């Protein structure tokens, strides 16, 4: 009998551990609640909790027993939380796959197996975040270009130039579509290569610095094929970067780029891509092992491009600041705090325009990443790989994500 495994299992049951979930405050009449969900998509459930139960959930960290949590609850609210209520809450969380444990590990393994056996990566967000039928999706994209928030109708000053890269939002397409259109208008009018490197954050988190996959991606406009020779080379030389390939299954940030890419380029000529999720922070760059891992993949990519005789266009998907109660702030943003955030964003993006990856990272570290720049890793990776002369911010905007004015900022950029 494995006494170590038995002890760890018993400790897990006595000291529950909440998975890496996302949450958002909601309000119904005068009552306030928190809704929990799983950004990885392993669980499709949602759980709405009153604030006192959310207090309990925040202490499911593996360090507190249920008895200790009950004592903390008594100290905080001045009333007893009956053990059976606490146990029912934990049982509900476990049933929804919200707690670490054997059921979650089994579900992860089953999903990993199914993903790797699938011939393609299906479009996970078609019909939710954008139209699921091809002709409707083309009309939707066209409406983004024609929107008053969309790009100017006159030709870009960069028309006909060799494009080197884009930065585009990762925000909901239905809301941010016109801002995506600013970036992809540049691609449509430029001289573009046949190969695109898609860089995106992994919102659910992952163990690796990068996650590559050799799956083709389905979209309502057709399938975007990966570049098999380049992916085969990367798999032979850097197989560790494929260990978290299943992270692609439910990540929206990369998927959201593909309809715009096919609309801008796919109608003119076939293209292939190298899809990469990025999973490190500006603070992580202080660790030498992180630096070494990043350098290793970048070197492999450069070698693969050189061997293939291609210079790709790099597309970094990613949002900027996340402010407000949904993202951990104690109060909703005010007009003043948003305008200050905008000024900070634009100052930060100056380093991106000037192709200064380390200064970009340093800016975020000096802030302590207090504004939660989720697009950092993908934009930083683009800056390390790109051979452009300069970048340009095309459009900057924000989205409101809840009743408390929690805000996400994002921008479109182009590099030549």
C-alpha positions in Angstrom: 0.0 0.0 0.0 1.3 3.5 -0.9 1.0 5.3 2.4 2.2 8.6 0.9 -0.6 8.6 -1.7 -3.2 7.7 0.9 -2.0 10.5 3.2 -2.1 13.0 0.4 -5.6 11.9 -0.6 -6.9 12.2 2.9 -5.3 15.6 3.3 -6.9 16.7 0.0 -10.3 15.7 1.4 -9.7 17.4 4.7 -8.1 20.5 3.2 -9.9 21.1 -0.1 -8.2 23.0 -2.9 -10.1 25.2 -5.3 -9.0 25.1 -8.9 -7.9 28.1 -10.9 -11.4 29.5 -11.5 -12.7 32.9 -12.6 -15.3 34.8 -10.8 -17.5 37.9 -11.4 -19.7 39.9 -9.0 -23.4 40.2 -10.0 -26.3 42.1 -8.6 -30.0 41.2 -8.5 -32.1 43.9 -7.0 -30.4 44.8 -3.8 -28.6 41.5 -3.4 -24.9 40.9 -4.3 -23.6 37.5 -5.5 -20.4 36.0 -7.0 -20.6 33.7 -10.0 -17.8 31.1 -10.4 -16.8 29.3 -13.6 -14.0 27.3 -15.1 -12.0 29.2 -17.8 -10.4 26.0 -19.0 -13.7 24.5 -20.0 -13.1 21.3 -18.2 -16.2 22.0 -16.3 -19.1 23.7 -18.1 -20.9 24.5 -14.8 -21.4 27.8 -13.1 -22.1 28.4 -9.4 -23.7 31.5 -8.0 -22.8 32.2 -4.4 -23.9 34.7 -1.8 -21.0 36.8 -0.5 -20.7 34.9 2.8 -20.2 31.6 0.9 -17.7 33.3 -1.4 -15.7 34.1 1.8 -15.7 30.3 2.5 -14.6 29.5 -1.1 -11.6 31.9 -0.9 -10.2 29.8 2.0 -10.3 26.5 0.1 -6.5 26.8 -0.5 -5.2 23.5 0.8 -4.0 25.1 4.0 -7.3 25.4 5.9 -9.4 22.5 7.2 -13.1 22.8 7.1 -13.1 23.2 10.9 -10.6 26.1 10.6 -12.8 27.7 7.8 -15.8 27.4 10.1 -13.9 29.3 12.8 -12.8 32.0 10.4 -16.5 32.3 9.3 -17.6 32.8 12.9 -15.0 35.5 13.4 -15.9 37.3 10.2 -19.7 37.1 10.3 -20.4 36.5 14.0 -22.5 33.4 13.4 -21.9 29.7 13.1 -21.8 28.0 9.7 -23.2 24.6 10.4 -20.8 21.8 9.4 -23.4 20.1 7.2 -23.9 23.3 5.1 -20.1 23.6 4.7 -19.9 19.9 3.7 -22.7 20.4 1.2 -21.0 23.4 -0.4 -17.7 21.4 -0.7 -19.6 18.4 -2.2 -21.3 20.7 -4.7 -17.9 22.2 -5.7 -16.5 18.7 -6.1 -19.4 17.6 -8.2 -18.9 20.6 -10.5 -15.1 19.7 -10.9 -14.2 23.0 -9.1 -11.9 21.2 -6.6 -8.6 19.6 -7.2 -8.7 15.8 -6.8 -9.0 12.5 -8.6 -12.2 13.3 -10.5 -10.5 16.4 -12.0 -7.4 14.5 -12.9 -9.5 11.8 -14.6 -11.4 14.5 -16.5 -8.2 16.2 -17.6 -6.8 12.9 -18.9 -9.9 12.1 -20.8 -10.0 15.5 -22.4 -6.3 15.3 -23.3 -6.8 11.9 -24.9 -9.9 13.1 -26.9 -8.1 16.2 -28.1 -5.0 14.4 -29.3 -7.1 11.8 -31.1 -9.2 14.5 -32.9 -8.0 15.3 -36.4 -8.7 19.0 -36.0 -9.3 21.6 -33.3 -13.0 22.4 -33.6 -14.2 26.0 -33.4 -15.2 26.2 -29.7 -16.7 29.7 -29.7 -18.6 29.8 -33.1 -22.2 30.5 -32.4 -21.3 32.1 -29.0 -18.9 34.9 -29.6 -19.3 35.1 -33.4 -21.6 33.8 -36.1 -21.5 30.0 -36.6 -22.5 30.0 -40.3 -20.0 31.2 -42.9 -22.1 33.6 -44.8 -23.4 35.2 -41.6 -19.9 35.5 -40.3 -18.7 37.3 -43.4 -21.5 39.7 -43.0 -20.7 40.2 -39.4 -17.0 40.9 -40.1 -18.1 43.3 -42.9 -20.2 45.1 -40.4 -17.2 45.6 -38.1 -15.3 47.3 -41.0 -18.3 49.6 -41.7 -18.9 50.4 -38.1 -18.3 54.0 -36.9 -15.7 52.6 -34.5 -14.1 50.6 -37.4 -11.2 51.6 -39.6 -11.3 54.5 -42.0 -12.5 53.6 -45.5 -9.7 55.3 -47.3 -6.6 53.2 -48.1 -4.0 52.8 -45.4 -0.7 54.8 -45.8 1.0 51.4 -45.5 -0.9 49.9 -48.4 1.4 47.6 -50.5 4.2 47.4 -47.9 5.5 44.1 -46.5 3.7 43.6 -43.2 5.7 42.1 -40.3 3.1 41.8 -37.5 -0.1 42.8 -35.8 -1.4 43.1 -32.3 -5.1 42.6 -32.0 -7.6 42.3 -29.0 -8.6 39.0 -27.4 -11.8 40.6 -26.2 -15.3 39.3 -27.2 -15.6 39.6 -30.9 -19.2 40.9 -30.8 -18.1 43.9 -28.8 -14.5 44.5 -30.0 -15.0 43.5 -33.6 -14.4 47.0 -35.0 -11.1 47.2 -33.2 -10.0 43.9 -34.7 -10.9 45.3 -38.1 -8.4 48.1 -37.6 -5.6 45.6 -37.5 -6.8 43.3 -40.2 -7.5 46.1 -42.7 -3.7 46.7 -42.6 -3.2 43.0 -43.4 -5.7 43.0 -46.2 -4.0 45.9 -47.9 -0.4 45.0 -47.3 1.9 42.5 -49.0 1.7 39.5 -46.7 3.5 36.2 -46.5 1.9 32.8 -46.7 2.9 31.9 -43.1 1.5 33.4 -39.9 2.6 32.8 -36.3 -0.3 33.2 -34.0 0.6 34.1 -30.4 -2.0 34.2 -27.7 -2.2 34.1 -23.9 -3.6 31.1 -22.1 -6.4 32.5 -19.8 -6.9 29.3 -18.0 -3.3 29.0 -17.0 -0.9 26.2 -17.9 2.3 24.6 -16.6 4.5 25.3 -19.6 5.9 28.6 -20.9 4.5 27.8 -24.3 2.0 25.4 -25.7 2.1 24.5 -29.4 -0.2 22.1 -31.3 0.0 20.5 -34.7 -3.8 20.5 -35.1 -5.5 22.4 -37.9 -8.2 24.8 -36.7 -11.7 24.7 -38.0 -13.7 27.9 -38.5 -17.0 28.7 -40.1 -15.0 30.2 -43.0 -12.9 27.0 -43.6 -10.0 25.3 -41.9 -6.8 27.1 -41.1 -4.0 24.6 -41.7 -0.8 24.5 -39.6 2.5 24.5 -41.4 3.3 20.8 -41.0 7.0 20.9 -41.9 7.7 23.6 -39.4 5.5 22.0 -36.7 7.2 18.6 -37.3 10.6 20.3 -36.9 9.6 22.0 -33.7 8.1 18.7 -32.3 11.3 16.8 -33.1 13.6 19.5 -31.6 11.4 20.9 -28.8 8.8 18.3 -27.9 8.4 19.7 -24.5 6.6 22.7 -26.0 3.7 20.4 -27.0 3.1 19.0 -23.5 0.2 21.4 -22.9 -1.3 21.2 -26.4 -4.8 20.5 -24.9 -4.8 24.1 -23.6 -5.7 25.1 -27.2 -9.0 23.3 -27.0 -10.9 26.0 -25.0 -8.6 29.1 -25.4 -10.5 31.9 -27.2 -7.7 34.4 -27.8 -6.2 32.6 -30.7 -9.4 31.3 -32.1 -10.9 34.9 -32.3 -8.1 35.9 -34.8 -8.8 33.2 -37.3 -12.1 34.4 -38.9 -10.4 37.8 -39.5 -7.3 36.2 -40.8 -9.2 34.1 -43.3 -11.4 37.1 -44.3 -8.4 39.3 -44.9 -6.0 36.8 -46.6 -7.7 33.5 -47.2 -9.8 34.8 -50.0 -6.7 35.9 -51.9 -4.3 32.9 -51.3 -3.8 29.9 -49.1 -2.0 30.4 -45.9 -0.7 28.3 -43.0 0.0 29.1 -39.4 2.0 28.1 -36.3 -0.3 28.4 -33.2 1.4 29.2 -29.9 -0.1 29.9 -26.5 2.1 31.8 -24.1 2.0 31.3 -20.3 4.5 33.6 -18.5 4.3 37.0 -16.8 6.6 40.0 -16.7 7.6 39.1 -13.2 8.6 35.5 -14.3 11.3 37.0 -16.5 13.3 37.5 -13.3 13.9 33.7 -13.2 16.8 32.4 -15.3 15.0 29.2 -16.1 12.1 31.2 -17.6 14.5 33.2 -19.7 16.3 30.1 -20.9 13.0 28.4 -21.9 11.8 31.5 -23.8 15.2 31.8 -25.6 15.1 28.1 -26.5 11.7 28.3 -28.3 12.6 31.5 -30.0 15.9 30.0 -31.3 14.0 26.9 -32.6 11.5 29.1 -34.4 14.2 31.2 -36.0 15.9 28.0 -37.1 12.7 26.5 -38.5 11.9 29.7 -40.5 15.4 29.9 -41.9 15.3 26.2 -43.0 12.0 26.8 -44.7 13.2 30.1 -46.2 10.2 32.1 -44.9 9.7 35.2 -42.9 6.3 35.0 -41.2 3.9 37.6 -40.2 3.5 37.6 -36.4 0.0 38.1 -34.9 -0.2 38.7 -31.1 -3.6 38.4 -29.6 -4.0 39.9 -26.2 -5.8 42.5 -24.1 -4.2 45.1 -21.9 -5.5 46.3 -18.5 -8.2 44.6 -16.4 -9.5 46.9 -13.7 -12.5 46.7 -11.4 -14.1 44.3 -8.9 -14.3 41.4 -11.3 -10.5 41.4 -11.5 -9.8 41.8 -7.8 -10.0 45.6 -7.2 -11.9 46.6 -4.1 -14.1 49.2 -5.9 -15.4 49.9 -9.4 -13.3 52.1 -11.7 -14.2 55.8 -11.8 -13.8 58.1 -14.8 -10.6 59.3 -13.3 -9.1 55.9 -12.7 -10.0 54.8 -16.2 -8.4 57.9 -17.8 -5.3 57.3 -15.7 -5.3 53.7 -16.8 -5.5 54.8 -20.5 -2.6 57.1 -20.0 -0.6 54.3 -18.5 -1.6 51.9 -21.3 -0.5 54.4 -24.0 2.8 55.0 -22.2 3.4 51.3 -22.0 2.5 50.8 -25.7 5.2 53.3 -26.7 7.8 50.6 -25.9 5.9 48.2 -28.1 5.8 50.7 -30.9 9.6 51.2 -30.5 10.2 47.4 -30.4 11.6 47.4 -26.9 10.6 44.1 -25.3 12.6 44.5 -22.1 11.4 48.0 -21.5 7.8 46.8 -22.1 8.3 44.1 -19.4 10.0 46.5 -17.0 7.1 49.0 -17.2 4.7 46.2 -16.1 7.1 45.0 -13.4 7.4 48.5 -11.9 3.6 48.6 -11.6 3.6 45.1 -10.0 1.3 44.2 -12.8 -1.4 45.8 -10.7 -3.5 46.4 -13.9 -3.2 42.7 -15.0 -1.9 43.0 -18.5 -3.0 39.6 -19.9 -1.6 40.2 -23.3 1.9 40.6 -22.0 3.4 37.2 -22.9 2.1 37.1 -26.5 3.2 40.8 -27.2 6.6 40.2 -25.6 7.1 37.1 -27.7 6.2 39.0 -30.8 8.7 41.8 -29.9 11.5 39.2 -29.4 10.8 37.6 -32.8 9.9 40.4 -35.1 12.3 42.0 -37.6 10.2 45.1 -38.2 11.4 48.7 -38.2 8.6 50.2 -36.1 5.1 49.6 -34.8 2.1 51.9 -34.6 -1.0 52.0 -32.4 -4.0 52.1 -34.7 -6.9 52.2 -32.3 -7.4 51.9 -28.5 -10.6 51.1 -26.8 -12.2 49.3 -23.8 -15.0 46.9 -22.9 -17.3 46.9 -19.9 -17.6 43.4 -18.5 -20.2 43.6 -15.7 -22.7 45.7 -13.8 -19.9 47.2 -11.7 -18.1 48.8 -14.7 -15.2 46.4 -14.6 -13.2 47.3 -17.6 -10.8 45.6 -20.1 -8.7 47.8 -22.4 -7.3 46.6 -25.7 -5.6 48.0 -28.9 -4.8 47.2 -32.5 -1.3 47.7 -33.7 0.6 47.1 -36.9 4.4 46.6 -37.6 6.3 47.2 -40.8 
